[in-house]
Amino acid sequence: MLDLLDLGLNLKALGIEYGTLVLFALLVVLLLTGMPLALVTLLVALVFALGWFGPNAVPLITSRVYSFVSSFVFVSVPMFVLMAAILDRSGIARDLFDAMKLVGGRLRGGVAVQTIFVAVILAAMSGIIGGEIVLLGLVALPQMLRLGYDRRLAIGVVCAGGALGTMVPPSIVLIIYGLTANVSVGELFTAAFVPGFMLAGLYIGYILLRSYTDPAVAPPPPDERPSFAEMLPLLRGLVLPILVVSVVLGSIYGGIASVTEASAIGVAGVIVSTILRREFSFAMLLDAAMHTLGTVGMIMWIGIGASALVGVYNLMGGIRFISSLITGVSDSPTVIILLMMLILFVLGMFLDWVGIALLTMPIFVPIIIKLGYDPVWFGVLFAMNMQVSFLTPPFGPAAFYLKSVTPPDISLGEIFRSLLPFICLQVIAVGLLIAFPGLALY
């Protein structure tokens, strides 16, 4: 540690350029050892705070940490995670999937289409992708494989559809971005509404195109139409999820409740739904609460480490240095935006989205504002880019979530290969959002 402190003092004499180089090199080396991102960022922040400024700079770390965890909007994060955990342990998703036969039942590739619709509704209920992919992997994937769907299409639909929680409000990604960029989360939710459904529409268009141009990809729809007596039980599976989504998003968009208040209403709605379905138990609630504690603890520790590191680096003059580097690449604002997207895309292959948001947004958002762009639009663009990161190798979490519930004959390599067309669709969506900002700022 003393050697590292001496290194920090020497680097201060050399300037911010060498300091930046050593800081990022130290980050990479420590991450390659397998240390968690939260510990790596905290350690590097402490080393550079002591080595660059001395012991008097240590209180900066605690003040940065306090400002992050004391935000009222942050309370909504555990609420939405708890909603997802309760959904994961109930039969709501299974009944919702069955009810969606009313949407896709008469289409070739209808089960894949109904999987996307279910994914959108589940995303609008919780905004968490991990549990959603596992749910769809247990419910939708076996049915598509049994019916004879192309295996790669089925795998891609489950992973890409499950990752829609990144874009569709109430998205945890948008909440963390709002906290980091000091932007209204309610405005972010409103701005993400159309782009989220646009991405889902691209998925459905691709499914139908593949299904109708290549009959081997998906089986034909059944000849018989379900009777009203058969449709009625299916409709019941739609009532509670649609009611919860309407209450949560309706209260936010209608100005009735803040995002934090709406998240608590959503938890109450999901609990009431499980009670009405006779699925509620205190053991289930305790299990969901423990899962929530672990997930939120991970998010909070990453946030603490990243906030501390950004605070120290800002004092070093690093944010001004990186900003000048990025803006000096080109006089064209579009080129600068594309460079930022490329940086986020590369980081998304290796880092968790929470760390990416907290490490890069304090640098990127001031540049965006200086260029005359709306930070709300950039927040939606960031969420769309993180949508890509959930699918891209080598550490795309969506593939690993699905692998945990797939048959043994489906390899991780096959899952990643199956995701390539959907990654291309996501990149197209990013391009459309850059070319037409009005999609988010309508």
N, C-alpha and C positions, 0 to 999 in steps of 0.2 A: 504493500500500500504506500509506503514511504517513497519507493521508487516512482510510483505513479504520480504522487504529489509533486516530486521534483520534476517529472516530465511535464506536468501542467504548468509549473512556474517557468520552465524553459520555453514552452510553447507560447506563453503569453508574450515573451520577448520577441518571438518570431512573427507573431501576428495571427489574425483570425483565419487566414488561408490555411496555414499548417495546423492550427487548432481544429478546424473543421475536418481536415483530412484524418487526423489522429482520432478524433471523436467517432467518426463513422467507421474507421478501421477497427477501433475498440469494440464498437457495437457489433460489427459483423463477427469478429473473433469470439466474443462471449456468446453470441447466439449460436455459433457453430458448435460450441461445447455442450449445447443442450439445455442451458439455463433458461428458465422462463423469461419472457419478454419483460414482465413487470420488474423482476429482480435486476435484469441487465440494465434497463433504463434508469432505475434508482441508483445502482452502483455507479454508472457512468456520470450521472448528474452529481452525485456526492464527490466523486474524484475531481471533476472539473470545477465544482464550486469551491472545494478546499484548495485545489492546486492553482486556480486562476485568480481567486479573490481572497482566499484565506477563510478562517473559521467564522468570521462575521457574516459570510454569505449563506451559512447554513439555514438561518431562519427563513430565507427566501423559499426554500423547499417546502417547509411546513405551511407557509402562507399560501403557496400555489396549491398545495394539496387541499387545504381547507376551502379555498374558493371553488374547487372542483366538486367536492363531495357535499358541500352545503347548499347547492342549487336545488330549489324547490322542484324544478322540472325533473330532476334526476329520480325523484320518488316514483315517477311513472314507470321507470325501467323494471324494478322488481314486480310491479303490478302486472305489466304485460307478460313478463316471464312466467309469473304464477298462472296467468290465464292459459298460456301454452302448456304448462305442466299439467294442469287439471284436464285440459282437452286431450292430452296425450294418454291420460289414464281413464278416460270415459269412452263411451261408445258413440259419442256425437259425430265424430269424423266418419265412422263406418256407415251410420245411417245417412249422413250427408252424401257420401259417395253413392249409395244406393238411390237416393232421391234424384241425383244428377242424371240418372238414366232417362229422365223426362226431357233432358236437354240434348243428349247425344245419342239417344237410342235409335234414331232413324238415319244416322249418318254412317258411312264407311269410316272407320277409325273413331267411332263414337265414344268408345271407352277411354281412349287417349284424350279426346276433347273434354269429356266430363271430368277427367283427372285434372285438367288445367282449371276448369271452373271451380272444382273443389279446392284446389290450391289457392285460388284467388280469395275465396270466402274464408278459408282458414287463415290466410295472411291478414285479412281485414279484421279477424277476431283477435290475433295475438301479436303479429309482427316478428315472430321468431322462426328461423328456418330449420334448425336442427330437428326439433320434434316433428315438424311438418314433413320433412323428407322421410323420416323413419315411419311415420303414419302412412304416408302414401306408398312407401316400400313394402309395408305389411298388407295394405288393403288393395291398392291398385295394381302393383307390379305382378303379383301372382295371377290375378284375373286376366291381365293382358297376355301374359305368357301362356296361360291355359287356353285362351281363345285363338292363339296362333299369330299374335302380333310379331312383327320384326323385333328381335330382342334389343337391338341397339336403339330403335325408336322408343320402345317401352322404357328402357333405362334412362334415356335422355329426357323424356317427358316427366318422369318422376323427379329427377334431380333439378331440372330447370324450373319446373312448376313449383317444387318445394322451396326453391330459392327466391320466389317472388315476394316473400316476406321482407326482403331487403327494400323493395320499391313500394309495395302497396301499403298505404297508411292503415294502422299506426305502426310505422317501421322504427325499430330500435336504432337502426343506422341513422335515420333522420333526426332522432332525438339527440343522439350523441353529437352529431354534426351541429345541431342547433345550440347545444351547450358550448361547444368548442368555438364556434364562429359568432356567438352572441346574436343569433338570428331566431325569430319567432318560430317555434315548433309548429304552431297552428298554421302559419303561412306555408311552411315546408310541406305539411300534410296536404294542404289544398293544391300546392304546385305539383306534387307527386301523383295526384289522382289520375290525370290523363296519361302521363308517361307510363305509369304502372300498368294501366289497362292496355295501352298501346303495345307494350312488350308481350303481355298475355295474348293479344290479338295476333302478333307476329308468330307466336308459338302455334296458335290454332290454325293460322293460315298455312304454316309449314306442314303441320300434321295432315290437313285436308289435301294439300298438294301432293304429298307423298302417297297418301292412301288412295287417291283417285287416279294417279298416274302410274302406280305400280300395285296391281291387285295383290301381289304377294306380301306387301307390307302390312296390310290390315284386312281382317275378314269382312265380308259384306254384312250389312245390318240385318237383324232378324226380320222375317217376313210378317210375322203376326204383330199386331198392335196391342198394347196392354189395354185392358178394359178399365172403366172408371173405378170399379171395385178394387182393381190391382193398383191403380194410380194413387188412390186415397192414402194408403199407409205410407207410400213413398213421399207424398207431400208433407206428411207430418214430420219427416226428418229434416225438412227445410225450415220449419217454423221457428224453432228455437235459435239456430245459428243466425238466420236472417234478422231475427229480433235483436240479438246481442249486437250484431254489426250495426244495425240501424241506430240503436241507442248510443253506442260508443262514438261512431263517426258523426251521427246526427247531432249529438250534444256538442261536439267540437266545431263542426261546420256551422251549426246554428248559433254559436256564441253562447250556448246555455252553460257549458262547463269548460274549464281549462283542460289541457291534455292530461294533467295529473289527476284531476277530479274524474275525468272520463275513464281513465285507466282503472280507478277504484270501482266505478260503476260497472265496468266490464267484468271485473273479477266477481262482483256480486251477481251479475247476470249469469256467468258461467256456473257459479255454485248453485244458484237457484235452478238452472237447467238440469244439473246432475241430480238435484233433489227431486224435481218433477219426473225425471227418468228412473228414479229409485236406484241410482248408482252411487249416491253420496255416502261416504263413510269418513270418520275422522282419521282412519289409517291412510286413506287415499289423500286427504288434505295434508297430513303430516309428511307423507312421501313427496308430494308436490312442493311443499314448503322447503324441504331439505334440498331438493333439486334447484329451486329458486335461489336458495342461499349460496349454493356452490357457483351457479352461473353468474349471479350478480357480484359475488365476491371476486370472481375472476375479472369481470369488467372493471370493477372499482380499483383493483390492484394495478391493472394495466393503465387505467386512467391516472392513478397516483404517480406511477413511474414516469409516464409520458409527460404529464403536466410539470413535474419537477425538472425533467431534462429540457423541455422547451423553455422553461423559465430561466434556467442557467444559461442556455445557449443564446437566449435573447439578450441577457446582460452582457454576454461576451461580444455582442454585435453580430452574431451569426445570422439572425433573421434578415437584417439589412444586407448582409453579404450574399446570402442565397437569393434574396429578392433581386439584387442587382445582377446576379448571374443569369437568372431566368429571363428577366426583362431585357437583358443585353443580347439575348439570342437572336431576336428579330424585332423589327418595328411593327410587325403585323400582330394584332391581338389574337387572331385566330391561330397563328403558329404557336404563340405562347400557351393558349388553351390546349392545343394538341400536345405540346410538350408536357404539360401538367398531367394530361390523361395518360401519356406514355409512362411517366414516372409512377403514377398510381397503379397502372396496369402491372408494371414490373414488381413494385412493392407487394401488390396483391398476391403474387405467386409465392411469397415467402413469409409475409407477416399477417397477423390477425387484423381485421378491419378496424377494431377499436384503437389499436396502436397506430395504424396508418392515419386515422382521423385526427388523433390527438397530437401526432408528431408533425403532420404536414399542413393541416388547416390553419394553424397560426401563421404559417409562412404564405400559403396560397391565397387565403381570403383577402388580406390587405392588398395583394397584387391585383386580384379580381376587381376589388372596389376602385383601385387606382386606374384600372383600364376602362372603368365605366360600366362594368357588368353588374348584374344583380346577384348578391350572394345567395339569395333564395334559389335562383336558377342554378347556380353552381352547386348548391347542396343537392339538388335533384340529380345533377350530372355526376356528382361524386357517388351518390347512392347507386346510380346505374352502373358506374364503373366497378363498384364493389360487388354488384351482382355478377359481373364477369369473374371477379377474383374468387368467388365461391365455387366456380367450376373449373378454373384453370389449374393444370398440374404445375409443380409436383405436389403442392399442399392444398389443393382445392378441397375444402371441408365437406362440400356436398357429396363428393365421391366416397369419402370415408364414412359419412353418415349412412349412405345407402349400402355400402359394403357390409356394414354391421348386421344387416337384416336380409341380405340376398342369399340365394342358394350357393353352395360352395363352388359350383362350376362357373360362376360369374366372377371373373378376376377383376382386380382393381384396374389393370391396363385396359380391359374391355370397357369398363365404365368410363374411363377418361376418353377413349376413342369414341364412345357413343355421344359424348358431350360436345364434340367439335362443331356439328351443325348449329347447336343452340348457342355456343360461344359466338359464332359468326352472326347469329341473329341479334345477340346482345350488343355486339360491336356496331351493327347497323343501327340499332336503337340509340346508342351513344352518338353516332354520326347525325342522326335525324334531330336529336335534341340540341346538338351544337349548331346545325344548319337552321333550325326553326325553334328559337328560344320561346316563341309564343306557345309551344306545347305545354310549357310549365308556367308561363306568365300570363296565361289567358285572363 
